């Protein structure tokens, strides 16, 4: 079971959340990296690593654009040293509107970009050296830090080619907006097949969804539709929502009372999710009460090992 942070938190509050998540007994604390909103997730995790002792700290996810894999490797190894080897590096492509319209970069051939990027990044993280010539990258470099530690990489993967890359070149995947049907019939089978073919260890599946424990289910659906609206407008997530026959993000959010949410989380586990990345969101006038109920249920389920 995991707990995650939102995009409007201050730096001090993010560090406090990491400490509280560890104290509550959760296995990991995850932070998104939104290129134009809030703080750099790897830098935050480096700071959180000095303020915590046990908990896994993960990025969900760091965009590969515009970071060169050398820069990503050096920053990640530095953050991993700060966390004393507790970092998990989640990376992803981001989306065409962000890369092309905001950054002014090309989003052409994203799967090819990621294949070459991951190849170079993994070589630098594991061997600390690379000599690679591809169509989008030509890299000859040595990158290391004193006392390097193992650093797993998870790839945010939704489309078939990306899932194949996650199974073949990474340690697993991180999903967002993928519900039970999508995990069971699309994500997990493709990921596991690619991992077996590459003779790698069983891949990790981290599933992220909005969540709220509440008795006001209609109000929660309305809140989720408003808060997460933009994800339903992005092509990559829209494909997943269509696969679920969902009109929007509110339809895949984990919402209900304690019993209903428990059953939804157990269904995700049966579909192949190993970790749940909980995006807790506020619900109406009782936002504080709903958040407290959600936090307590997640904590109790983790303690009793009922789901993940």
C-alpha positions as CSV (number, residue, x, y, z in Angstrom):
1,X,0.0,0.0,0.0
2,X,1.3,3.5,-0.8
3,X,0.4,7.1,-0.1
4,X,0.9,10.0,-2.5
5,X,1.0,13.8,-2.4
6,X,-0.8,16.4,-4.4
7,X,0.4,19.2,-6.7
8,X,-0.4,22.2,-4.5
9,X,1.6,21.3,-1.4
10,X,4.5,23.5,-0.1
11,X,8.0,22.0,0.2
12,X,7.8,21.7,3.9
13,X,4.4,20.1,3.8
14,X,5.7,17.5,1.3
15,X,8.6,16.6,3.6
16,X,6.1,16.4,6.5
17,X,3.8,14.1,4.5
18,X,6.7,11.8,3.8
19,X,7.5,11.6,7.5
20,X,3.8,11.0,8.4
21,X,3.5,8.3,5.7
22,X,6.5,6.5,7.2
23,X,5.2,6.9,10.8
24,X,1.8,5.5,9.7
25,X,3.5,2.3,8.5
26,X,3.0,2.7,4.8
27,X,5.5,1.0,2.4
28,X,6.2,3.9,0.1
29,X,5.6,7.6,-0.6
30,X,5.2,8.7,-4.2
31,X,5.3,12.2,-5.8
32,X,4.4,13.2,-9.3
33,X,6.6,15.6,-11.3
34,X,4.5,18.1,-13.2
35,X,6.8,20.1,-15.4
36,X,5.2,23.5,-14.9
37,X,3.6,22.9,-11.4
38,X,5.2,22.6,-8.0
39,X,8.6,21.2,-7.2
40,X,11.1,18.9,-8.9
41,X,10.1,15.5,-7.6
42,X,13.6,14.0,-7.5
43,X,14.9,17.0,-5.5
44,X,12.0,16.7,-3.0
45,X,12.7,13.0,-2.6
46,X,16.4,13.7,-1.9
47,X,15.3,16.0,0.9
48,X,12.6,13.6,2.1
49,X,15.3,10.9,2.3
50,X,17.2,12.9,4.9
51,X,14.1,13.3,7.0
52,X,13.0,9.6,6.9
53,X,14.6,6.3,7.7
54,X,12.7,3.4,6.2
55,X,10.1,4.2,3.6
56,X,10.5,3.8,-0.1
57,X,10.5,7.1,-2.0
58,X,9.3,7.0,-5.6
59,X,8.7,9.5,-8.5
60,X,5.5,8.9,-10.4
61,X,6.8,10.1,-12.8
62,X,9.8,12.1,-14.0
63,X,9.3,13.1,-17.7
64,X,12.2,12.1,-20.0
65,X,11.8,15.4,-21.9
66,X,13.8,17.6,-21.7
67,X,16.3,15.8,-19.4
68,X,19.1,14.1,-21.2
69,X,19.6,10.5,-19.8
70,X,23.0,11.6,-18.4
71,X,21.3,14.3,-16.4
72,X,18.6,12.0,-15.3
73,X,21.1,9.4,-14.2
74,X,23.2,11.8,-12.2
75,X,20.3,13.4,-10.5
76,X,18.7,10.1,-9.7
77,X,21.9,8.6,-8.3
78,X,22.4,11.7,-6.2
79,X,18.8,11.5,-4.8
80,X,19.3,7.8,-4.2
81,X,22.4,8.5,-2.2
82,X,20.4,11.1,-0.2
83,X,17.7,8.5,0.5
84,X,20.3,5.8,1.4
85,X,19.2,3.6,-1.4
86,X,15.4,3.9,-0.9
87,X,14.6,5.7,-4.2
88,X,12.5,4.2,-7.0
89,X,12.8,6.1,-10.2
90,X,9.6,6.3,-12.2
91,X,9.9,7.9,-15.6
92,X,7.5,8.6,-18.5
93,X,7.0,10.4,-21.8
94,X,4.5,13.1,-20.5
95,X,2.1,14.1,-23.3
96,X,2.2,15.7,-26.7
97,X,0.6,19.0,-25.7
98,X,3.2,19.5,-22.9
99,X,6.2,18.5,-25.0
100,X,5.3,20.2,-28.3
101,X,3.1,23.2,-27.3
102,X,4.7,24.2,-24.0
103,X,8.3,23.1,-24.4
104,X,8.6,23.4,-28.2
105,X,10.2,20.0,-28.6
106,X,9.4,17.2,-31.0
107,X,7.1,14.4,-29.7
108,X,7.7,12.3,-32.9
109,X,8.3,8.6,-32.4
110,X,7.8,8.5,-28.6
111,X,8.3,4.7,-28.3
112,X,11.6,4.9,-30.2
113,X,12.6,7.8,-28.0
114,X,11.8,5.8,-24.8
115,X,13.5,2.6,-26.0
116,X,16.8,4.5,-26.6
117,X,16.4,6.6,-23.5
118,X,15.9,3.6,-21.3
119,X,18.7,1.7,-22.9
120,X,21.2,4.6,-22.1
121,X,19.7,5.3,-18.7
122,X,19.8,1.7,-17.5
123,X,23.4,1.3,-18.7
124,X,24.4,4.4,-16.7
125,X,22.6,3.4,-13.6
126,X,23.8,-0.2,-13.5
127,X,27.2,-0.1,-15.3
128,X,28.0,3.6,-14.9
129,X,29.2,3.7,-18.5
130,X,27.6,3.7,-21.9
131,X,28.6,3.8,-25.6
132,X,25.4,3.9,-27.6
133,X,24.4,5.1,-31.0
134,X,20.8,5.2,-32.0
135,X,18.4,7.2,-34.1
136,X,17.6,9.8,-31.4
137,X,20.6,9.5,-29.1
138,X,24.3,9.2,-29.4
139,X,25.9,8.9,-26.0
140,X,29.4,8.0,-24.8
141,X,29.8,8.7,-21.1
142,X,30.7,7.5,-17.7
143,X,28.5,8.6,-14.8
144,X,28.8,7.6,-11.2
145,X,28.6,8.8,-7.6
146,X,30.6,7.6,-4.6
147,X,29.1,4.4,-3.1
148,X,26.4,3.9,-5.8
149,X,23.4,1.9,-4.7
150,X,20.9,-0.2,-6.7
151,X,18.2,2.0,-8.2
152,X,15.1,0.4,-9.8
153,X,13.4,2.1,-12.7
154,X,9.7,1.9,-13.4
155,X,8.2,3.1,-16.7
156,X,4.8,4.7,-17.0
157,X,3.3,2.6,-19.7
158,X,-0.1,2.5,-21.3
159,X,0.2,1.6,-25.0
160,X,1.3,-1.9,-26.1
161,X,4.8,-0.9,-27.2
162,X,5.4,1.0,-24.0
163,X,4.3,-2.0,-21.9
164,X,6.7,-4.1,-23.9
165,X,9.5,-1.7,-23.1
166,X,8.6,-1.7,-19.4
167,X,8.8,-5.4,-19.2
168,X,11.9,-5.8,-21.3
169,X,14.0,-2.8,-20.1
170,X,12.6,-1.6,-16.8
171,X,11.6,-3.2,-13.5
172,X,7.9,-2.7,-14.0
173,X,5.3,-0.1,-14.7
174,X,3.3,2.7,-13.1
175,X,-0.2,3.3,-14.4
176,X,-2.6,6.2,-13.9
177,X,-6.3,5.9,-14.8
178,X,-6.1,2.2,-15.5
179,X,-8.9,0.3,-13.7
180,X,-9.5,-3.4,-13.1
181,X,-10.5,-4.3,-16.7
182,X,-7.5,-2.5,-18.2
183,X,-5.0,-3.9,-15.8
184,X,-6.3,-7.5,-16.1
185,X,-6.7,-7.7,-19.9
186,X,-4.2,-5.1,-21.2
187,X,-1.5,-4.0,-18.9
188,X,-0.5,-7.0,-16.8
189,X,-0.5,-9.7,-19.6
190,X,1.6,-7.6,-22.0
191,X,4.0,-6.5,-19.2
192,X,4.5,-10.0,-17.9
193,X,5.0,-11.5,-21.4
194,X,7.7,-9.0,-22.3
195,X,9.5,-9.6,-19.0
196,X,9.4,-13.4,-19.5
197,X,10.7,-13.1,-23.0
198,X,13.6,-10.9,-21.7
199,X,14.2,-13.4,-18.9
200,X,13.8,-10.7,-16.3
201,X,12.4,-10.9,-12.8
202,X,8.6,-10.6,-12.4
203,X,7.7,-6.9,-13.2
204,X,6.2,-4.6,-10.6
205,X,2.8,-3.1,-11.2
206,X,2.0,0.2,-9.4
207,X,-1.6,1.3,-10.1
208,X,-2.5,4.9,-9.4
209,X,-6.1,6.1,-9.1
210,X,-8.1,8.9,-7.3
211,X,-9.6,7.7,-4.0
212,X,-12.0,8.9,-1.5
213,X,-13.8,7.1,1.4
214,X,-17.1,8.8,1.8
215,X,-20.8,8.2,2.2
216,X,-21.5,10.9,-0.4
217,X,-20.7,8.9,-3.5
218,X,-22.5,11.2,-6.0
219,X,-20.7,14.2,-4.5
220,X,-17.4,12.4,-4.7
221,X,-18.0,11.5,-8.4
222,X,-18.7,15.2,-9.1
223,X,-15.6,16.3,-7.3
224,X,-13.4,13.7,-9.1
225,X,-14.9,14.8,-12.4
226,X,-13.9,18.4,-11.7
227,X,-10.5,17.8,-10.1
228,X,-9.2,15.2,-12.6
229,X,-11.0,16.5,-15.7
230,X,-7.8,17.3,-17.7
231,X,-6.7,13.6,-17.6
232,X,-9.8,12.6,-19.6
233,X,-8.8,15.1,-22.3
234,X,-5.3,13.7,-22.8
235,X,-5.1,11.1,-25.6
236,X,-3.1,8.5,-23.7
237,X,-5.5,8.4,-20.7
238,X,-8.5,8.7,-23.0
239,X,-7.6,5.3,-24.6
240,X,-7.6,3.7,-21.1
241,X,-10.9,5.3,-20.1
242,X,-12.4,4.1,-23.4
243,X,-11.2,0.6,-22.7
244,X,-13.1,0.8,-19.4
245,X,-16.2,2.2,-21.1
246,X,-15.7,5.2,-18.8
247,X,-16.9,8.7,-19.6
248,X,-14.2,10.3,-17.6
249,X,-11.8,9.9,-14.6
250,X,-14.7,10.0,-12.1
251,X,-15.9,6.7,-13.4
252,X,-12.6,4.9,-12.5
253,X,-12.0,6.7,-9.2
254,X,-12.1,4.5,-6.1
255,X,-15.0,5.9,-4.2
256,X,-17.4,4.6,-1.5
257,X,-17.6,3.7,2.2
258,X,-15.0,1.6,3.8
259,X,-16.4,-1.7,2.7
260,X,-17.0,-0.6,-0.9
261,X,-13.5,0.9,-1.2
262,X,-11.9,-2.2,0.3
263,X,-13.7,-4.4,-2.3
264,X,-12.5,-2.1,-5.1
265,X,-8.9,-2.3,-3.9
266,X,-9.1,-6.0,-3.6
267,X,-10.3,-6.2,-7.2
268,X,-7.3,-4.2,-8.3
269,X,-5.0,-6.6,-6.5
270,X,-6.7,-9.6,-8.2
271,X,-6.2,-7.8,-11.6
272,X,-2.4,-7.8,-10.9
273,X,-1.7,-4.5,-9.1
274,X,1.1,-4.9,-6.5
275,X,1.1,-1.4,-5.2
276,X,-1.7,1.2,-5.0
277,X,-0.7,4.8,-5.5
278,X,-3.5,6.6,-3.6
279,X,-4.4,10.1,-5.0
280,X,-6.6,11.2,-2.1
281,X,-8.9,14.0,-3.1
282,X,-11.3,16.3,-1.2
283,X,-15.0,15.7,-1.2
284,X,-17.4,18.6,-0.6
285,X,-18.0,20.2,2.8
286,X,-16.6,17.1,4.6
287,X,-13.2,17.2,2.9
288,X,-11.3,16.8,6.1
289,X,-13.4,13.9,7.3
290,X,-13.3,12.1,4.0
291,X,-9.5,12.5,3.8
292,X,-9.1,11.2,7.4
293,X,-11.3,8.1,6.7
294,X,-9.4,7.4,3.5
295,X,-6.1,7.7,5.2
296,X,-7.2,5.4,8.1
297,X,-8.7,2.8,5.8
298,X,-5.5,2.6,3.7
299,X,-3.4,2.4,6.8
300,X,-5.5,-0.4,8.3
301,X,-5.6,-2.4,5.1
302,X,-1.8,-2.1,4.8
303,X,-1.4,-3.3,8.4
304,X,-3.7,-6.3,7.9
305,X,-2.3,-7.1,4.4
306,X,-5.8,-7.3,3.0
307,X,-5.0,-5.9,-0.4
308,X,-1.5,-5.2,-1.6
